[in-house]
Amino acid sequence: MTSALLCFLLAAPVLLVTSSPLYKSTNGTLPLVLWHGMGDSCCNPLSMGAIKKMIEQDISGIYVLSLMIGQNVIEDTENGFFKDVNEQVSMVCSQLAQNPKLKGGYNAMGFSQGGQFLRAVAQRCPSPPMKTLISVGGQHQGVYGLPRCPGESSHICDMIRKALNNGAYTDLVQKHLVQAQYWHDPLNDDLYKKHSLFLADVNQERAVNETYKKNLQLLEKFVMVKFLQDTVVDPADTEWFGFLKTGQAKEMETLQESVLYKEDRLGLAAMDKAGKLVFLASEGDHLQFTREWFNANLLPLLR
């Protein structure tokens, strides 16, 4: 298993720094950065490619960057399963910092796991400034189950599910399996807090990083979309930053009921009071929405 996982850990290209002037769209709209979800890629014409095209059609002159993690779409897809999340976030931070079109700021939209990954970008890399973060089905408190996988990735998901069940917090699985890095086991809270390489860090589980807290509060809006019939994300409440109460695996708590919020370890309570948190719901399964819903609920946030 080790060799099979390691073969996918491939380096991404480095963007060249240019002396181009600050980018301005034809109508003053901020650029948009997209990060796809598990099993997808930057440019799939049936998913992210279609969304990018749709936004460009509806907002004239907008610059849309759909992130590719790797040198091609195959690497991009594989890295969504097997490349260390912290490395991915660092790569994206470098790409964004070196893109002259983003120097004046940008909005960001993450789909599924791309939602929490872009939140990490906001917390760790405040330059260029992210203005609005839209998380579409993101798992901000992690997951405690992998009931079903999207697209054509069911065979990979079977392997992932087995690895998570056998030891999500072992060094091998944590370092080489993306989904393990946001696996949140409420029955083994100490193991999660000690060994989670990504989620426990960005959610301030071990200690409060004041820089993370300050940077996240620089957002003008943090929008979270929950899918009400989600069969992919377990539990679905994580899409609104809720999760299972610690010590058991049945009873849920909302973001506002959590220690993270009550102690305001990440600044979310302050953002909520300032009207910066937006909770949206969409009927349907994971990432299943109509163009009409998208245009009515998300497009206005980008104009």
Secondary structure, DSSP 8 states (H G I E B T S, - for coil): -HHHHHTT-----------------TT----EEEE--TT--TT-TTTHHHHHHHHHHHSTT--EEE--SSSSHHHHHHHHHHS-HHHHHHHHHHHHHT-GGGTT-EEEEEETHHHHHHHHHHHH--SS-EEEEEEES--TT-BS------TT-HHHHHHHHHHHHHHTTSHHHHHH-GGGGGB--TTSHHHHHHH-SSHHHHTTSSS--HHHHHHHTT-SEEEEEEETT-SSSSSGGGGGT-EE-TT-SS-EE-GGGSHHHHTTSSSHHHHHHTT-EEEEEESSSTT---HHHHHHHTGGGT-
